[in-house]
Structure formats: C-alpha cells, structure tokens
C-alpha cells in the first residue's frame, strides 16, 4: 500500500502530499481566494445530496440524515475539506447498456437517449495549473454537449454531477454556467438541488452519499431517472420536482484535469 | 535517527534539480527557444516543443498560489507534524513548485502571500526546498 501511494504521488510524497483529497483541497483553497467560496457553500451540497440519499434504500448513507451541525463539527481531512466533503469508498459495480435507438425501441424498458456529448481535458500537471478555480474542462465540454443537443441550460430538468468532492460539484455547475463565480452559495439557498428544488442535483445521493462508482454513479442515475426507475426518489410529482425530460450528467478525472458532459433525454 | 519520510527518487530528468538543492540552488530547465522556465523537467518544452534547454537558477522568491492543511497522516512519517501545510508556490521565474510552508501557523497562511526558500538538509545527499512567509516589506 505504501509503495502504491508513493508510486502514485511521485515526489509529492516527499512533502507529505498524497492522493485526491489533498489535490482537491489545493483547488478548493484557490477558489476560496479567487471568488469567495468556502465551507458554507459546500455544506449546502453535502446536506442536499444526503437528503436524496435518504430517499434511496441502496445508498450507503440511507437513514443517516446530516444536519448543519453534523457538517460543521466533522473533522478536517485536508483543510479546507472536511470528511463530508469527500466521496465515499465503495465496493460494487454498475453497468449501462448502450445500443442503437432502433434496437432500444424494442426493449422492455424505455430508453434514455444520448442527445449530446462533450469532452475537454486541460490535462496539465496539476501543480502547474492556474485554473484550479476555473474555468475547468467543464466549461468547454458543456458548451460542446449543449451545442450538439441544440438546447440551452434552461432546457435541463436535473443534473447528475461527478462529485468526488463537494467543491467539484460547485465548480462544475459554475463552469457550465448555472451561476457566476462565487454565486453558488446564493444559487443553492432554499434547497435548489434538494427534493422539491428547482434544479435537483445528484438524486441518488451521488458519490458523497450513495456510492462511489466513478463516472457511472452520475450517468447511471441520469439514465434511471429518465427511465422512471427511481422509486421514492423519482423526479416528478413524487418529489415535487420537474418531470425529467432532459438530464445533464458530468464526469471528471484527475484533479479537474479531464471532463466529460453527457446530455440524456426521454425518447 | 534515520529519516522516516519518503525521499525523492532521482532520475536523469530530475537529477540536476535535486543536486542543485544540495548546493542550495533551485535549478530549472529553461527552453532555449521560447524562454519558458518549466517544472517538472521534461524532454520537450510544453509551450513550443523545442528540445534544447539550459538550466537556470531561481532566486527562490515567489507567492503562495494555493495551500492545503493536512490533518491526516497518509504516511506515518508525517504523523508527528500534523497539522502541516502543503503549498504550491508560484516562483517569480514562472514555475509552480509543490512544497511545504514552515515556521508558520497554518492559520497565518493566505493565497498570494510572498514566500522565500529555506533549505532542509534531511540526509547526507538530499536537501529539500521548503518555504517561509515573508512580510510584504521583505519582498
């Protein structure tokens, strides 16, 4: 294990820098400096997603509600990130079957249709980046996907955002254009992303509160919501949210070094 | 007592840097064509793809681009130092260097604060470049 950590970290380990939490803590700190975000914003993301997990019996954090005090009192892992800012560690798997629309029409389940995709990969050695506070790859990837689908953000009914850390959700939504730099805290106010909110985000609980299956946590949830297979947490009348006709899903790799955006729609 | 933390792994790319540190010099590759000063060392200039380089010394002065405060020991060698500060320092010559800030309390550190290199001789053959905070009048 130690050898693996050191191989992964290279000479960063010499200075006690290891793994993903440290890397995202560096990015989150620069964002605090550049546009005034911080734990008060990230807390709303952690708590909002936990509310969705509490409607999902498969979620690791089902039946474990999170209060503001729970968040505020949680230990630092690598400051400015506390334990609930970190995704879960999960054993398991998830799969998506991709086929032609022609074949999908004959299947028992209604399909989720891919209407747009975009990728953008800044790729730089992360310490050399000067965009830790954005724009990340999400900006260009989102533009490409929306353009391919010929829609705007106003057409999106819900988002499934790759959430290795709470800050990743904020910077991704910000770079897609849902709000301006530093406006996330106000945008999130009043339960925007929660059950009953106007822009539901990570409706399974996400990687923060359901389970970590890399890019498949958000993408599978997007497909399941479009297909109407989400039980208690199903978007629409049951959760007092918009009918999910179009869902935006994101994926992200490295320390904000690669980004993919996928737009799914109902048939 | 022997040094209990990970040591840099020298190779043909980074050897001039780490050998420079033992002389208390911060050495970086500079592209002979476009002048870009780069880190980490590489065969090609990431800006213009030129292969020719010269090695130049940094003054060891820069600013905190960002930092993180570790409250978790991912390696037992760091357990006694918690909480400690990992920082990315933007050197005046251009490169960002991942390092530690020393001789300060974590709550004193701010992004864009000026810093200067200090040298920590950890073994007979390895010296680490770390940084300390400068007051604005020391820049």
Interface residues (C-beta under 8 A of the other chain):
Chain A: X2 X5 X6 X10 X11 X12 X13 X14 X15 X16 X17 X18 X19 X21 X22 X25 X26 X27 X29 X30 X32 X33 X75 X76 X77 X78 X79 X80 X125 X127 X128 X129 X130 X132
Chain B: X5 X6 X7 X8 X9 X14 X39 X40 X65 X66 X67 X68 X69 X70 X71 X72 X74 X75 X77 X78 X81 X83 X84 X86 X88 X95 X96 X97 X98 X99 X100 X106 X110 X111 X112 X128 X130
